[in-house]
């Protein structure tokens, strides 16, 4: 029975964790969308500072990585398409792959490494030094004070970063298209727009919003669950990264499946 008990305990712990995530997300959503209308405004100054950290400071490395990913996709696509004499479809393959899947996913993973871990470390440190208890003693809700500004920043900046990542991915693909596939730059961009539908772009943006909510919830929850001692802050930070990546992949799978069936299996 030892193995069965371990599976049962792990299942219960997982369900409890999901419940805590849902509760924290619901409370952050309340303070974000309802709070301003009932006398509980979001700290917009802090939200802007978080948006600068999450979004603007992430642009250089995100641009570089997504540009190279677009170039790699073009090279890999051309390797197969060339065998069928269909090299002119490189632009379509890169555009659809980036906008539907890789743009939002790579952006989310980059933000997890930069910001999701930082959320866990910041709140975890506050928990260890009893600053969270001090906020509650002063009748300040920690979710409203700490989580809601991060929630606002994430759901605003993840779609913006995703759009930029899509653009840089297409630019990376265009480098190969112009140099090796006999495209002109304007011709490559035109082929990209011809290949994309509005739903391709919207699919990626909807995913990015859900990714932002997932990253914020996991990072902040891990910080709030941090135990005593500085060592626990490091463990919470590491756990936040691992769980966030798993959560993002799971959310990606759910929404990709949903869009697949809503789109009639196309």
Order of alpha helices (4+ residues) and beta strands (2+ residues): alpha-alpha-alpha-alpha-alpha-alpha-alpha-alpha-alpha-alpha-alpha
